[in-house]
């Protein structure tokens, strides 16, 4: 998707001077002390803007790819715990005269260890990404408000591409946070589905602690609110409010 937006921007940047018959840059910034109205100056500034577009697309794509891998790892850990939980139920259901006692104890131990590893992974991920989310979301909100403020007055096509790019970035980040929360809800349901009555009191207490921890999971945040689709809607409400303020002031 980022590549498609970049191709659209490049196509517009190439076609606009040809269609209008004058040297006009796609974006409103340029290198200082270089006259963009000359052919040489226009070419240098065009290349500069092209490099900035590449950097933006590659940077945003890299951030999303890293986040996807971290989320996939976290959900994979929960899937593994779910497999152990289902295995635990099978062992409890087929336990006759305590013949599966050793295996049950081993599986319960593995569930605890795997969930501790998962909790540490999510905590480390939240610590690592919290500042990035804060800066990233703040910059994109500012960029969206500024771009939309121009678009409502003038059909600025590169600004529309920037708006689409920022919206995609916000949606992807928030949807991944929601996906992680939904997977945790599934984990909680799987813990409830275990045959608790077939477990010993010790194993019940151990699994109860895992359940309590799963019911209060560490969630990804930007330091103020959780990263999920609800936050995505709230962000766009704020963008609309800021845009209306700019409209009224101008």
Order of alpha helices (4+ residues) and beta strands (2+ residues): alpha-alpha-alpha-alpha-alpha-alpha
